[in-house]
Every structure is written in C-alpha cells, then in structure tokens.
Amino acid sequence: MSGLVRHPILLHGFSGSSASWTEQVIDGLAGSTAPPVLVDLPGHGPLQSSLAEVGVTLETTLSRISVSGVWPTDLLGYSMGGRIALHFAAKHPAQVRNLVLESSSPGLATEAERSARRVTDEALALQIEEKGIEYFVDYWEALPLFASQRGLDDSLLDRQRALRLQNDVQGLATALRALGTGSLPSLWGRLPEIDARTLLLAGGLDQKFIDVARSMEALMPNATLVVVPGVGHAVHLEHPEAWLDAVTSFLAGV
C-alpha cells in the first residue's frame, strides 16, 4: 500500500472469516476501487493467535482493524462486522471516508434487551464449547435468517460450510461473549454524530434488518438505504452482482 491508494477494508460476519468474501466480490471491488483488505475478526479464521493471551474486547478488535489499513479509507461490514464497523466509525470519525453496513444494526437499545441477549448468547457459547464446531455449523445454517440461501448453488454453500468448519470452538465462543449484540454498547444514541457517507444495505426478504436500516437512515445525517429484492441476510453471497452495483456506485460517489 503506497501513495494515495486507499484499499477498502472488509469485515465479515459471525462464524465467517476473511475467506468468506467470494472472488467475485473481491475482484469486483479491485476493479472499481482498489484490492480490498480482508480482516479476520478475533476468534475467527483458521489461523488463531492465543485468545487466552491477548483477550478479546471491543477495543482490541478496533485496534486490529486500525492497523490493517491506510486511513482514511472505506470501511465495509456485514452483520457482526457491520456493527463493529459502526463502532469504529464512532470512535475514529476522521478515519472513515465511506461506510457500508450490510444487514447490520447499532445494537440493542435498552439494557434489558442487552441483558436478555447476553443470556441467549452465553447459552449458545456453551453449546459451541460442549457440542463442537460441526454441531454449531449445523445449527447456524438451519436458522430462519439464512433460509433464502438454501436455493444457492451447492458448491457455494459447500465452500461457506467448509470455511465455517475451519473456525475454532473456543475462538467462536469467546468472540460471541465479547462481541455479541448483548455485550457491545448500543450506538442508537450516537447515530446522529456519525456523519460519514453511509450505505445501508438490506435484503428484501430480511424484514427485520430492513426496519432497522430504515430507523438508522432516519437518524444518520448522510445515510442512504438500498434494499435488494429477492434476497435475505447475506446480500453479498446471494446476489453479488447487485451488491457490487450498489457498493461500487456508492463508493464512486454516484
């Protein structure tokens, strides 16, 4: 990385990894902006540093992102990665040139909601530890949130499954406890402060996150919502052409 080139940074979702972004997405971004930087969130990916030694907190996660790129640049996040990207933009507003949040939220608004979510996240973390990665991946892929993916090409689904199975049991459980929706503070009250140009992406079949994105758009000074028809939570996976069209046009300022 040198000169004035600013490589966009991509943050994957829970149980994914930097390898979860497909070649079509990576090549599409490289052709329109610059080759993206793919970051493994703590607890994710086959090559794990010792979580027991470094620990996982929001601060250490934001530090990992900070050292991954040349700033200011564009920051893109999917699901959990989008929520963390929003925290990065709130802490480092001058660093984020453009923000893309796919199927993401600012967290849960009340402490009661966060407390209840921590209970369910802890139960899932224990199941991951006790029953293993294959059990978790079976459970995760069967969630209604991902039902729209079942019609995708088998080779694509097999690749995503294989990548999930490469994750470490303790790593995922630790990430869920430290970076889950119940653990991170709510950013709803800070959305009016986040004035980076922001693209909010949601799938037309993912009504929960359409509603969240509409509420975010109303509060953020420079946010635009794009809903991609006929797809669910993982827009970049289910309709990469539409994802690239929306994202590259946005990053180009169109």
N, C-alpha and C positions, 0 to 999 in steps of 0.2 A: 504494500500500500504506500503510495507516494504521491507527491504533487497535490492536485486539487481533487483527485478521485475520492469519492465518498461511497464506500461499499455499504449497501443496506444490511442491517442485522436482523436475522430471523430467529424468533423464539417459538419453539414447538409447544404442544400441549402435554398434559399429564399422561404418563406412560409412553410417550413418544421419545424421540431423540433427534439430534441434528440430522440423522439419516432419514427421518420421516418425510422430509421435503423431497418431492419427486424430481427427477431430472427435468421434466417439462417445466416445472415451476422455477427451478434454479436457472436453466438455460434461458427461459423467457425473461427473467429479471436481468440476467447478464447481458442479454441482447439489447435491452432497452435502457438500462441504467449502468450497472456495474455488477460483477460477480458478487453475490451476497456472502456475508459471513454467517455461518451456521453455528449457533451456540448450543451446547448441551447444558440444560438446566441441572442444578445439583440433584444427585440421586438418579440421574437418567443417563442412558447410554452404556455401552459395554465396557468402556474404559473408565472406571471409577477411582477417584482419589479416596483416601480413607475418610469417610464421613465422621468416624469416631474422632479423628484428629482435627479436622477443620470445622466440623459442625455445619449445620445448615440454618441460616436465618435469612430474613429478607435483606438485611444489609450485606451479607456475604454474597448473596445472589446478585444484587445490584452491582457489587464490586466486580464480580465475574463478567457481567455484561460490559461494564465500563472499560475494562482492559481489553475487550475483544475487538474494539473498533477504533476508527479515526473519527473524531467528533468535531463539529456537529454532523450528523448523518440521519438517515431514515431508519426508523425502528418499527418492525412488523412483528406482531404476536398473534398466536392462535390459542383461544381458550385460556388455560392457565398462563400460557406465555403472553397472551394479550393483557391479562390482569397485571402481570409483573411488568410488562412494558409500560403500562399506565402508571405504576408506582415509580418507574424510572423517570418518566416524563415529569411527574410531580416533583421529584427530588432534584432533577437536573434539567430544568426547562430550557436552558440555553443550548443544551447538547442535542436536542431532538429537533431535526429540521421538519420532518413529516412523520406522522404516527398512523399506523394501520392496525386496527384492532378487529380481528375476525372472531366472531362468536364469543365475545368477551364481556366481562362486567366489571364495575368498580368494587365488587364485593357485596356483602350483605349489610343493609343499612343499620340494623339495630344490634345491640349486644345480645339480646335474647335470641335472635336469628343466628348469630355467630356461635353462641354457646351451644345451641342445638346442633348446628352443623359440625362443631368440633366433636360432639359425641358420636355422630354417624361416621365421621372421618376416622376417629380412633378405632371404631369397630371394624372398619374396612382395613385399616393399617394392621390390626391384629390378625385379620383373616389372611392378608397377604403374607405375613410372617409365619403363620401357623400352617397354611394350606399350600403355599408355594406359588411360583410365578405362573404356572400353567393354569391353575385354578383361577387366579386373578384375571388372566387374559380371557379365559372363557366367560367369566362373569362380566368383564368390562365390555367385551364385544357384543354381548347379548342385551346391553342396556337399550331401552327405547330411544335414547338420544341418538343412537347410531343405526337405527332401523333402516334409514334411507340408503345406507351403504351396502346393504345385502344384495342389491342388484348390480354392483360393480363387477368388473372383470375379476375372475378368480385369481389371476396372477398378481393383481394389485393388492387384493385382500390378503393373499398368502404372504406377500412381501411385508405388509404392515404388521401382520401377526408375528412373523419371524423377528422383526425388529423389536416388537414389544417383549418377546420371549428372551431377548438378549439383556433386558434390564435386570438389575439386581434386586432381590426381595427386600433386603434391608434398605437399599437406596430408595426404592419407591415408597416404602412405609415411612421413612424419615422425611422425604420430600412432602408427602401428604400431611404429616403432622406439622411441618414447619411452614409450608407454603399453600396449604389448603384454604378454601374460601372462608372457613371459620377462624383460621389462625391469623390471616392478614387483616389489618385495619381497613375499615370502609373508606373509600375515596369519593363517595357520593357528594359530600360537602365541599370537596375541593375541585370538583369538575369545572366550575366557572373560572378557576385560576389557570387551567391548563389550556393555553391559547395556541399551541402548535396546531398546524393544519392536520386534521384528523379524518381518516376514512374509517367509518364503522361498517363492517361487512357482516351480513347475516344471510342464512339460507332461508328460502321461502317456506320450507317445511318445519322450521325451527322457531315456532311462535314465541316461546319463552324468551329467546335471545333477540328476536325482532322487537318485542316490547321493551326489553332492557335497552337496546340500542336507540329506540325512539326517545326514551327518557333521557339517555345520555346526550343525544343530539340537541335536545331542548335546553340542556344545561351548559354545554360546552360552546365557547364563542366561535370556534372555527371547525366544527364537525359537520360531516356530510354522511348520511346513511345510504348505503346501496344494499338492496335485497335481491339476491339471486334466485329466481324462481326454480322450483322443482328439485331443490337440494336441501340437505339438512345441515347438521352442525359443522362438518368439515368441508367447507366450500372448496378449498384448495385441492382437496382429494377427489371430491365428487364431480366438480366441474372446473378443472384447471384453466380452461380457455376463458371462461367468464371471470374467474379470479384474476388471471393475468390482465385481461382487458380493463377491469376496474382498477387494479392496483397500479399498473404501468401508466394508465391515463392520469390517475391521481398524482403519482409521483412526478409526472411530467408537467403538472400544473394545468392539465386540460380540463 
